[in-house]
Amino acid sequence: MASSGPRLVLTGAVLRRFRCFVVRGFCLRLVGFFTEAILWGANSNYSLGTVAMKPSLTVTIDSMEQFSLFHVIELKSMLDLESFLKDNNVWHRFVSKPETVHTADASRETGIDLNRITKNLVCRGNDGTFALLVIPGDRRVNIKKAAEALNTTNVKLLSFVEAESVSGYPPGGTPSVYHKTKMTVILDKSLLGRETLFCGGGSRDRLLELRSEDVVRLQNAVVAEISE
């Protein structure tokens, strides 16, 4: 019997690889769409290899595969933070650094004194409301004093995952102003002894310098002794 010619046989493994390829390509296109929408809305110039939005914000990527949806969301938070500061004519300065989570590491990488870099701790009161406790990086929060400042009997510090869902920023990148969820901000009294403070800059790879008085003004912050 004459041969009908070569045939293409698709095994299960080949089909699985093909499906993965299609899904992966769709996801990358979706991420690209969201990226373009966000950057276009911010009136930004960008290109693959370097996403350069504003003088203080440059994100370097090697490929779209590295630019995940998580990075897109984080990028939007950073752009929103910058827009908030500029719209309100707030003096500010961003300081680039390697990614860090803890204030001690940020101090070591930037050379900024630890007592000038703030811990921004999201907590929940007994009534279910959220608050942000801002204290110097070389001190610990006093839970009892924090509860008194919030006029509640007790407060609980949130986990990193919970805190990010409330503030809208990753641990190590939480600023002292402008958050996803409206929160009462408690500023440790010792921070008013300096003209400026450093807090998270919206991402783990930068700090934000603000005037202490601007934090109080913008957030209508409560000033109290909440650290030890």
Secondary structure, 3 states (H helix, E strand, C coil): CCCCCCCCCCCHHHHHHHHHHHHHHHHHHHHHHHHHHHHHHCCCCCECCEEEEECCEEEECCCCCCCCHHHHHHHHHHHHHHHHHHHCCCCEEEEECCCCCCHHHHHHHHCCCHHHEEEEEEEEECCCCEEEEEEECCCCECHHHHHHHCCCCCEEECCHHHHHHHHCCCCCCCCCCCCCCCCEEEEEHHHHHCCEEEEECCCCCEEEEEEHHHHHHHHCCEEECCEC
